[in-house]
Amino acid sequence: MMETEFQPKVFVSTYAAYNDGRGLEGKWFDLEGFSDKAEFIEAAEAFVSEADPELMFADYEAIPNGMIGECWIKPEVWDWLKLDDAERAIVTTYRAGVDENASIETALEAYAGTYDSELDWAYEYVDNTGLLSDVSEFVSQYFNYEAFARDARLGGNMLFVSNNASTLDVFYNT
């Protein structure tokens, strides 16, 4: 699983500031300082000196794909923030490499582990499932683990996603 320091934050400005050429006027907000979306929006609007601001989320860091856009932020960001770092990394990798609209639960349920390679996954999977337990040791030595891993990937049963740590996060295709 990818090792990352999570500091989810959003740069908040307004469309009026942007349209007036003051787009760089704004403030970075650390999302971990807010209990929910409403509290964040309230703080962002309080920072802005406009009467009826149209908030613009001009930039963001360490937030999974599909949870924030220029003019919206999903409430599920705060559910994601409640996860531990390992679970956050799983969700972030899944949304970046599989489905950016997947729920947090879908990503966590699909997670099968982190491996150095598809071949490492195949050896562990075959060992853990007892796939070859009904065949003799003589026959099992001819099992092609590389082909098994390739077929699991090509058949769509397993999804192997690089996670920026030179390993693969592996997910069941749900």
Order of alpha helices (4+ residues) and beta strands (2+ residues): beta-alpha-beta-alpha-beta-beta-beta-alpha-alpha-alpha-beta-alpha-alpha-alpha-beta-beta
